[in-house]
Amino acid sequence: MATTRICVLLIALSTSLAEEDVKLKYKAPTKPVRLFTEEELRRYDGSQEGQPIYMAVKGVVFDVTKGKEFYGKDAPYNALVGKDSTRAVAKMSLDPADLTSDTTGLTETQLKSLDSVFEGTYKSKYPIVGYTASRILNEDGSPNKDFRPEDQPHFQIKDEF
């Protein structure tokens, strides 16, 4: 009789555990990231309805479509999309001269601001869909064999994940 009770208990327990496994939520797989040339990135500038809106900061391309009210056509920060706007983000600027990936001459305060906005806004709110090709390719499109992420200014391995 005790053996029967133990068997029934084991069957009930295994059925209960099996039902819990079915209820588990799994994170949907993300799309693979890709490299974007400047020309390709310009296609995602928010000017076409139904097209995703992408912008790059520190060479990392983010899908900012869910922030359409900020980045979409005629939105306040639309100037930042469709390109790598690292300098503009660091300076909190919409000046056309700042809409570039060049960080030459930025102050320590601006670089700290860049890192803060990169981590606190872009990486925390928007999915990464790729990287700018200029990060790892030569101008002729060939791989830059000397490129080492860890040698880039203000690079941190956590920027990649």
Disulfide bonds with the S-S distance in Angstrom:
none
